Structures are given as C-alpha cells and as structure tokens.
Amino acid sequence: MAKSHWLINPKRTEVKRFIKNEKSIDGVFEYMFVDTGKIVGVLEKEPPVMTTTVSVDIDLAREIYGRLISQGWRKTEEVWQNKES
C-alpha cells in the first residue's frame, strides 16, 4: 500500500488522509485520494469515521494540502490501533 499523509484540524475533530492512487501512471496520470474523516471517541483508541473520498490530480492534492496547513491543520500520524490486529 502507498504511504499515506495525514492532517488533523485545529479542533481535533476531523482528519484528512492523502494517499497516492496506486493505479496512477507515474509522470503521466498521477492522482491522489483525499479521504475525510470525523474523529469519534478518543483519538488514539478509535479510528476516525471516514465520510468522503475524492480522487484529484496530484497537483491539486498538493494545493489542498498546502491550503489546509495554512489554515492551521497539522501533520499527524495514524495513531489509532487497527481493530484487525
């Protein structure tokens, strides 16, 4: 699976995950999935409830990522435990 990049909003109520579409053709058609999730329960114990996924051109994904950072979103890691493990 491709490496994912996570952002969390300043209120710690929402996350965004940016992950490359593995079916993209490097250098030709590069797309990212941008997933949005709501944080429910305790952040480090319960995974967010993912509500939407969009596929965007990699340049647009970079623009969205930068815009969110400028609005106070911060980088975060996937810290919740996977229920399957």
One Martini backbone bead per residue (centre of mass of N, CA, C, O) as a GRO file, in nm:
protein
   85
    1MET     BB    1   0.099   0.034   0.018
    2ALA     BB    2   0.073   0.350   0.021
    3LYS     BB    3   0.170   0.631   0.146
    4SER     BB    4   0.047   0.828   0.405
    5HIS     BB    5  -0.112   1.153   0.467
    6TRP     BB    6  -0.178   1.345   0.761
    7LEU     BB    7  -0.447   1.552   0.887
    8ILE     BB    8  -0.537   1.794   1.145
    9ASN     BB    9  -0.742   1.982   1.301
   10PRO     BB   10  -0.747   2.220   1.549
   11LYS     BB   11  -1.003   2.067   1.701
   12ARG     BB   12  -0.985   1.753   1.664
   13THR     BB   13  -1.243   1.644   1.446
   14GLU     BB   14  -1.054   1.614   1.183
   15VAL     BB   15  -0.948   1.431   0.891
   16LYS     BB   16  -0.681   1.379   0.646
   17ARG     BB   17  -0.612   1.169   0.360
   18PHE     BB   18  -0.317   1.110   0.168
   19ILE     BB   19  -0.320   0.899  -0.132
   20LYS     BB   20  -0.195   0.718  -0.369
   21ASN     BB   21  -0.283   0.605  -0.670
   22GLU     BB   22  -0.172   0.297  -0.780
   23LYS     BB   23  -0.295   0.343  -1.087
   24SER     BB   24  -0.097   0.533  -1.152
   25ILE     BB   25   0.107   0.711  -1.390
   26ASP     BB   26   0.406   0.801  -1.377
   27GLY     BB   27   0.417   1.126  -1.523
   28VAL     BB   28   0.109   1.127  -1.631
   29PHE     BB   29  -0.115   0.987  -1.419
   30GLU     BB   30  -0.164   1.163  -1.118
   31TYR     BB   31  -0.324   1.045  -0.819
   32MET     BB   32  -0.531   1.130  -0.537
   33PHE     BB   33  -0.650   1.049  -0.230
   34VAL     BB   34  -0.912   1.219  -0.040
   35ASP     BB   35  -0.977   1.179   0.293
   36THR     BB   36  -1.255   1.203   0.521
   37GLY     BB   37  -1.274   1.244   0.886
   38LYS     BB   38  -1.428   1.165   1.190
   39ILE     BB   39  -1.393   1.216   1.524
   40VAL     BB   40  -1.437   0.950   1.758
   41GLY     BB   41  -1.377   0.968   2.055
   42VAL     BB   42  -1.063   0.847   2.098
   43LEU     BB   43  -0.808   0.906   1.895
   44GLU     BB   44  -0.601   0.660   1.981
   45LYS     BB   45  -0.845   0.428   1.977
   46GLU     BB   46  -1.028   0.555   1.752
   47PRO     BB   47  -1.120   0.558   1.451
   48PRO     BB   48  -1.213   0.728   1.205
   49VAL     BB   49  -1.488   0.838   1.023
   50MET     BB   50  -1.524   0.785   0.702
   51THR     BB   51  -1.697   1.003   0.459
   52THR     BB   52  -1.482   1.080   0.225
   53THR     BB   53  -1.387   1.045  -0.133
   54VAL     BB   54  -1.131   1.174  -0.347
   55SER     BB   55  -1.012   1.230  -0.681
   56VAL     BB   56  -0.697   1.386  -0.757
   57ASP     BB   57  -0.475   1.566  -0.872
   58ILE     BB   58  -0.162   1.604  -0.749
   59ASP     BB   59  -0.156   1.916  -0.760
   60LEU     BB   60  -0.422   1.959  -0.605
   61ALA     BB   61  -0.340   1.809  -0.350
   62ARG     BB   62  -0.111   2.004  -0.278
   63GLU     BB   63  -0.289   2.253  -0.253
   64ILE     BB   64  -0.475   2.150  -0.031
   65TYR     BB   65  -0.257   2.089   0.177
   66GLY     BB   66  -0.143   2.379   0.195
   67ARG     BB   67  -0.408   2.517   0.277
   68LEU     BB   68  -0.451   2.363   0.541
   69ILE     BB   69  -0.190   2.447   0.680
   70SER     BB   70  -0.263   2.760   0.665
   71GLN     BB   71  -0.534   2.687   0.855
   72GLY     BB   72  -0.395   2.484   1.098
   73TRP     BB   73  -0.320   2.231   1.008
   74ARG     BB   74  -0.175   1.910   1.098
   75LYS     BB   75   0.046   1.685   1.127
   76THR     BB   76  -0.004   1.326   1.131
   77GLU     BB   77  -0.062   1.016   1.258
   78GLU     BB   78  -0.151   0.683   1.268
   79VAL     BB   79  -0.257   0.616   1.608
   80TRP     BB   80  -0.453   0.414   1.577
   81GLN     BB   81  -0.586   0.110   1.621
   82ASN     BB   82  -0.615  -0.180   1.464
   83LYS     BB   83  -0.875  -0.406   1.492
   84GLU     BB   84  -0.727  -0.651   1.332
   85SER     BB   85  -0.463  -0.671   1.544
   0.00000   0.00000   0.00000
